[in-house]
Amino acid sequence: MIGLISATAAGAAARDRLAAAWPDRTRVYEGLAGDAVRAAFAECEQLVCFLATGAVVRLVAPLLGDKASDPGVVCVDEGGRFAVSLVGGHGGGANELAVEVGELLGAQPVVTTATDAVGLAGLDTLGLPVEGDVAGVTRALLDGEPVALDAEVPWPLPPLPFAAQGAHTVRLTDRAGHAAGGEVLLRPPSLVVGVGASRGVPTDEVLELVEAALKDAGLSPRSVAALATVDAKRDEPGIVAAAARLGVPVLTYPAEELAKVEVPNPSGAPLAAVGTPSVAEAAALARGGELLVPKRKSARADGHASMATCAVVRRPARGRLAVVGLGPGARDLLTPRARAELRRASVLVGLDQYVDQIRDLLRPGTRILASGLGAEEERARTAVAEARRGQAVALIGSGDAGVYAMASPALAEASDDIDVIGVPGVTAALAAGAILGAPLGHDHVSISLSDLHTPWEVIERRVRAAAEADLVVTFYNPRSRGRDWQLPKALAILAGHREPATPVGVVRNASRPDEAARVTTLASLDPATVDMMTVVTVGNTATREIAGRMVTPRGYRWQEGAR
């Protein structure tokens, strides 16, 4: 919950705008500012104070305890010009909150955290438990000193400028132990603990068994991602409570699925009880991985029979492949989600000219794998291979990566061993349509005239179908130096079903500095003026030119006055 505090009418007005925009996230604190701040500090995860920074500093100073647990505090000035991340930039999420508040109120976010100021990912913002000399190693990264990455377990991390070796080290490990001097330990959620249990198993028995298994194997409990068991034990109180105390979810699988998992220690008891010869080992291994701790039973001090079993598996690292659409070229048409994925990726794969467009948005340490025209399949294979190595990868394409771009070859290479995230972008057709007016106001289709990947016979059949269906048609890749006859042929097919005066929009380099656009007609368009950087949109029988703009009505009840 975000506590909102103000002291003046101007502050209250801005406060109420936040409250109205985030009704489920915010709570307004009325009364004297000091009382309101103290109450919100104790009750909320974050605060937004519409007060002077000096006043907020004096009010929160006596309340501060630990940076890991203090709420994040953002201060907004009376004029609504700045949203200042004051306390808890990372741990309290104040830096991100300042950006959110700034976007909503039209204020400039002010973030002074050193790593954010220079574009580095903070070691305490990676979403992983962190131990050791975070401040010292961070300072070394900021000062350009060599910091080595020792990745005992592969895991998709954001980019950081690691060196091959150095006096400081970031160790990515699920092994138990303490950080040495000049070292930071990052704990990936790489361990799955399978649990089998009798009905009524005590929570403490499950916990003691799990903790003992991890300790004996030299594994860190902070790397446990989940407890796993059979569906029949989904609601077993002892297992559910143990998972809650460990802070992890419970994963369950059908008995028939677990029965198919090969395990070293099957048993007749669980087969008779729940329908599978293994629960602990099979549940831990259900999604693959390396069995680190075979099935072991709990030991009871009272001498009664064991009620729980467990097994520990290191699950395979899942790399992350984000297929990112950059939009048509203008920076303000690059979506916030695309920006976030570019900054998250430790490896960027893309066409060299697209890489150059967004190079300044990448974090320091991003590894760039750029290639030239005609290497689409190679780029897709490279991106998937890097993700399979456990990297966080961004594969970029212009417009929307799923439209005549990199998503389809990448997904053809990928399998279910990596996470794939699609990031939509503004397509060339949409960018051109906005420039032309509203040519896509009714049913429309996009057709590429390039026969490099599609036989011309197929393309021609699609053009004829679009012509007969009276669809607005946007042509991608309409004409190149070595391919100059396809556009005239396609226009001739459309001309057999539409009037010569049908509006046609021609847009070159949509949204870029040298953008050029014009509206002509089907009879007047000269194909020689079109190239591969051009999008051609041909209207349907209802499309009209109005005040120099192409307009296709949403329906066919077209008013005479609009003609």
Residue, then its C-alpha position, 0 to 999 in steps of 0.5 A: m500500500i502507498g500512503l499519500i500525505s499532503a499539507t496544502a490545497a495544491g498538494a491535496a489536488a495532486r494527491d487526489r489525482l494519484a488516489a483516483a488513478w491508483p485506488d487499489r494501491t493508495r491510502v490517503y492520510e489526513g490530519l497534521a503532516g507529522d502524524a500522517v507521516r508517522a502513521a503511514f511509515a508504520e503501515c505502508e510499503q511506500l509513501v508519497c509526500f506532497l511536502a518540501t524535501g526538508a520537511v520530509v527529511r525531518l519527519v522520517a529521520p527518527l523513523l528510519g531503521d534498516k534500508a532493507s525494511d524501511p518503506g520507500v519515500v517519494c517527495v513531490d514539490e508543491g508545484g508538481r514539477f519533481a518527484v524525488s526518490l528520497v528514501g529506499g531507492h532500491g529496497g523500498g522501490a522508491n526509484e521506480l515509484a518516482v518514475e511512475v508518479g512522474e509519468l502520472l503527474g507530468a513531473q520530472p523523476v529525480v533519482t540520485t542512486a549511484t547505479d541508476a544514475v550511470g545505468l548500472a543494474g543494482l546488485d540488490t535489484l536483480g530479484l535474487p537474494v543477495e549476501g555479502d559486501v554489496a556496497g563495496v562491490t557496487r562501488a568497485l563496479l561504479d569506479g570501473e574496477p574489475v569485478a569477476l562473475d563466478a557463475e556456479v549456476p547459470w541464470p539469466l542476469p541483467p547486464l553488468p560490466f564483469a571482468a574475467q578476474g578481479a579483486h572483487t567477485v559476484r558469485l552466483t551459487d546455490r551452495a551454502g556458505h558465507a561471502a568472503g571479503g570483497e564478495v557478493l553471493l547471489r542466490p538463484p532459485s535453482l533448487v526444487v525440494g520434492v516432499g512426500a508425507s503421510r496424512g497429518v504430518p507435522t509442519d516441523e517434521v517437514l521443515e526439519l527434514v528439508e533443512a537437514a537435507l539441504k545442510d547435509a548437501g551443502l545447499s542454501p535454503r535461500s535458493v529453494a524455489a518451491l516444494a513439490t508433491v503429488d496432487a493428493k497432497r495439495d492441501e496437506p496442512g503440514i506441507v502447505a505450512a512448511a512452504a509458507r514458512l520457507g516463503v516458497p510455493v507448493l507445486t503439485y503433479p498428478a500421480e499418473e504423471l509422477a509415475k512416468v518419472e524415472v527415479p532411483n528409489p521407487s517404493g510400493a508404499p506411495l504406489a498403494a497410497v497415492g498411485t505413484p511409486s515415487v512422490a519426493e524424487a518424482a515430484a522434484l524431477a518432474r520438470g527435469g534437473e539433477l538429483l542432488v539429494p536422493k530420497r531421505k526420510s525424516a527422523r522422529a525423536d519420539g521413535h514413531a515411524s517417519m511421516a515425511t520424505c524429501a529429495v532435492v533437485r537442481r533444476p535446469a536454468r531457464g534462459r530468457l528470450a525477449v523478442v522485441g519490436l522497436g517500432p517504425g523508427a521514432r524514439d517516442l514510438l518505442t514502447p516502455r516495455a521494449r525499453a525495459e526489455l532492452r535494459r534487462a537483456s545481458v545479450l542483444v542480438g539484431l541487425d546492425q542498423y537496428v542495434d545502432q538505433i537503440r545502442d544508447l538505451l543499453r546498460p553497460g556490460t550488454r554483449i552485442l551480437a550484430s549482423g548484416l542484412g540477410a542473416e535472419e535465420e542465423r540471428a534467430r539461431t544465435a539468440v536461442a542458443e544464447a538463451r539456452r546457455g542461461q542468458a537474458v537475451a533480447l532479439i530485436g526487429s523493426g516495427d512489431a517483431g512478429v510481423y515480417a520480422m524476427a519472431s517467427p524464425a526465433l520461435a521456429e528454433a526455440s523449444d520449451d526449455i527457455d522462456v520466450i517473451g513477445v514485446p509488441g511494437v508499432t508496425a510500419a502499416l500502423a505508423a503509415g496509416a496514422i500519417l495518411g489519416a484512417p485508411l485502416g478503419h475497416d477490414h484490411v490485410s498486409i501482404s509482402l511482395s517479396d518472393l524471397h521466402t514466398p513463391w510469387e504464385v502464392i503472393e498473387r493468389r493472396v492479392r487476388a483474394a484481397a481484391e475480391a474481398d474488397l479489403v484495404v491492402t498494405f503492401y510491405n517490401p513493395r519494390s527493390r532494384g532487382r524486383d521491380w515488376q511485382l508491385p505493378k502486377a499487384l496494382a493491376i490485380l487490384a485495378g480489376h476490382r476497384e475504380p481508378a480513383t481509389p485512394v492510395g497512400v505512399v509513405r516512405n520512412a514512416s516516423r523517421p526524420d526523412e519521412a515522406a508521405r503522399v496520397t495519390t490514386l490507383a491510376s496515378l501511382d508510379p511504381a518507380t517512385v516506390d522502394m523497400m523503405t516504402v509502405v503502400t496502402v491501397g484503399n477499398t471501394a469505400t475509401r475516400e480522400i478527405a482534406g488530403r487524408m485517406v479515410t476508410p469508414r468503419g461501415y459501408r453506410w457512407q453518408e453522401g455528405a462525406r463523399 
